[in-house]
Amino acid sequence: MVFVLLCILSQFNAEYQQFIASPQSEEILAEISRNETGIVKYAQNPVVLWFWRTETSSPIADTLLLRNKMRRNFQLSAVLRWEAQESTDNDMAFQKLRLATHLDSAAAENFISLIVLGVKTRNIEYLRTAFSLPVFSDFRSQIFFLTNIGILIVAAIFMCAVVFILVKTIYYLPVLSHRIQPKSNVYMIDVIKSLILLIPILIIRNLYFTLIFYSILLVIVMSTREKNWLRLLLSILIVMFILFLPVNNFINFLKARNINHKLYEIATYDCLPELTAQNNTEKEILAFGLKQQGDLEKSMSLYEELYYGGVRTVGVANNLANIYRIYGEPALAESLYKTAIMIDTRGEPYFNLGLLKLQNIEYSESSYYMDEARKRDFSSLNQEPVDIKPSNEDFYRTILAEELRFYGIIKHIYVIPVILILILTFFPIRFSPPFFCTSCGRPVCASCVKEIEVDTLCQNCFTKFKSTKNPELEEELRRSVEKNRRRIKTIIVYALNLLVPGAGLIYVHKHFVGLVIVFIAMMAYVPLVLSNIFVRPTGWISLPYSHVALLIAIITAVACYVLSFSMLRGTHAD
């Protein structure tokens, strides 16, 4: 973890690095240490404040930093989250997270850390702070949540399919085992044949291959209604694969493997990665980021290339006007502000033009444009021109413009067998034993079937009934055999439902409600038992959320168990 901290510290912006390397940092440290001056003198200088904080861990520096209006700084926020993670005092951890949110209020890590801390300490104030953050409006956080929610849904649907297949495998074990030497209808041999069919589960120990193997077996014995449910589950998995293709690009963004992540960094954070824009959207984002970093020459060059090349968006016109104003070109700036006003009804160009008119002592016109800006729900206490930031739509456009990749978390090679099984379900193939024993329910082949009046019996039941000459004893024996059969089936149903809530309902053919309950349960179980499938962005540092996932899983499991067992009461397997 110390190594991670050092890596983060090494990524601070150039201004901070230059300050540390300069003699000024040593002078200020010595000056404050000897009480020749107070840290309050530098209350408006976040670089000095952070330097003093790292050197002395001064709480005064934290207080002063909270009062500073700073650009988002992911690195400093990550350092504070790491300190909160290592802290043994919950109040201290909250204060560090509070300062972290000041440095980067929209980071998903801060949001999750505050929720974890709030649940851990059962403090509603921490949770209220978490949900007050503008985390869901930030592009990186949106991508993070969308990606992992998508992974969660796909995993839950896949687990529903696996549970459905395994339950139906257990249900059809007698029928499937009957296909192995059907004339050998001895009880112990039937049990051994059923156990043989379960061996692949122990050997394979892979949910995907288990799904494929037993799906193929079940296709030849399931009823049409059950095949329809299997088709639905397989179709949903295929559709989810297609819908998941853009998510591979989201993952590359979160893992900082493409240019879009660098564009986001330069436009949002206080950093300047080396990159070259390829299209107009990327150039507009890069131009905005360069201006934020103070590189006005390169920014103006890109904006002029876009504007005079025909890309006349409100952002390009407004931001280029702001640069012209800095370079003392008020006439050009005013012309571009008016162009921006004609392009879009946003309030920023009106506000900026109002500032320009105020600077030129044109009070009536300034008041008019300021009023127009307020009518468009824009106002600012800042007396500096306001740039129009790249929107989330711009970032989505750049990501979705990338080539879709058929690899990632879900690989196309895994989907092909699912498609083949889906096709196989439409073939008119169904193997079933010719007869079932009306007493014990075992499958019986044609050469082994025995009949007593209207009953079709297996060899075992036939021997038992023929050995009794008394009709009353025979009827009692029938009831006993039937009761025993139902007891065994009921034990199987409740055992399955105990393993996975809803599985018992699937066994007794209540497929819809059973699958819904299984899906809800899996949505809670997957984050706990398959946490490694979720994507953590580059630089992820957060309070561990395993106990929160455990709490959610327990609450969900209790609700699912209560619902599923209540629906199974009075239900007997056929």
Stockholm file with secondary structure:
# STOCKHOLM 1.0

chainA/1-574         MVFVLLCILSQFNAEYQQFIASPQSEEILAEISRNETGIVKYAQNPVVLWFWRTETSSPIADTLLLRNKMRRNFQLSAVLRWEAQESTDNDMAFQKLRLATHLDSAAAENFISLIVLGVKTRNIEYLRTAFSLPVFSDFRSQIFFLTNIGILIVAAIFMCAVVFILVKTIYYLPVLSHRIQPKSNVYMIDVIKSLILLIPILIIRNLYFTLIFYSILLVIVMSTREKNWLRLLLSILIVMFILFLPVNNFINFLKARNINHKLYEIATYDCLPELTAQNNTEKEILAFGLKQQGDLEKSMSLYEELYYGGVRTVGVANNLANIYRIYGEPALAESLYKTAIMIDTRGEPYFNLGLLKLQNIEYSESSYYMDEARKRDFSSLNQEPVDIKPSNEDFYRTILAEELRFYGIIKHIYVIPVILILILTFFPIRFSPPFFCTSCGRPVCASCVKEIEVDTLCQNCFTKFKSTKNPELEEELRRSVEKNRRRIKTIIVYALNLLVPGAGLIYVHKHFVGLVIVFIAMMAYVPLVLSNIFVRPTGWISLPYSHVALLIAIITAVACYVLSFSMLRGTHAD
#=GR chainA/1-574 SS CHHHHHHHHTTCCHHHHHHHHSHHHHHHHHHHHTTSSCGGGGTTCHHHHHHHHHHHCCHHHHHHHHHSCCCCCHHHHHHHHHHHHHCSCHHHHHHHHHHHHHHCTTCHHHHHHHHHHHHHHTCHHHHHHHHTSCGGGSHHHHHHHHHHHHHHHHHHHHHHHHHHHHHHHHHTHHHHHHTSSTTCCCHHHHHHHHHHHHHHHHHHCCHHHHHHHHHHHHHTTSCHHHHHHHHHHHHHHHHHHHHHHHHHHHHHHHTTCSHHHHHHHHHHSSCCCCCCCCSHHHHHHHHHHHHHTTCHHHHHHHHHHHHTTTCCCHHHHHHHHHHHHHTTCHHHHHHHHHHHHHHCCCHHHHHHHHHHHHHTTCHHHHHHHHHHHHHTTCCCSCCSCCCCCCCHHHHHHHHHTSCCCSCSSSCHHHHHHHHHHHHHTTSCCCCCCSEECTTTCCEECTTTCEEETTEEECHHHHHHHHHCCCHHHHHHHHHHHHHHHHHHHHHHHHHHHHHSTTHHHHHTTCHHHHHHHHHHHHHHHHHHHCGGGSCCCTTCCCCCCHHHHHHHHHHHHHHHHHHHHHHHTTCCCC
#=GC SS_cons         CHHHHHHHHTTCCHHHHHHHHSHHHHHHHHHHHTTSSCGGGGTTCHHHHHHHHHHHCCHHHHHHHHHSCCCCCHHHHHHHHHHHHHCSCHHHHHHHHHHHHHHCTTCHHHHHHHHHHHHHHTCHHHHHHHHTSCGGGSHHHHHHHHHHHHHHHHHHHHHHHHHHHHHHHHHTHHHHHHTSSTTCCCHHHHHHHHHHHHHHHHHHCCHHHHHHHHHHHHHTTSCHHHHHHHHHHHHHHHHHHHHHHHHHHHHHHHTTCSHHHHHHHHHHSSCCCCCCCCSHHHHHHHHHHHHHTTCHHHHHHHHHHHHTTTCCCHHHHHHHHHHHHHTTCHHHHHHHHHHHHHHCCCHHHHHHHHHHHHHTTCHHHHHHHHHHHHHTTCCCSCCSCCCCCCCHHHHHHHHHTSCCCSCSSSCHHHHHHHHHHHHHTTSCCCCCCSEECTTTCCEECTTTCEEETTEEECHHHHHHHHHCCCHHHHHHHHHHHHHHHHHHHHHHHHHHHHHSTTHHHHHTTCHHHHHHHHHHHHHHHHHHHCGGGSCCCTTCCCCCCHHHHHHHHHHHHHHHHHHHHHHHTTCCCC
//
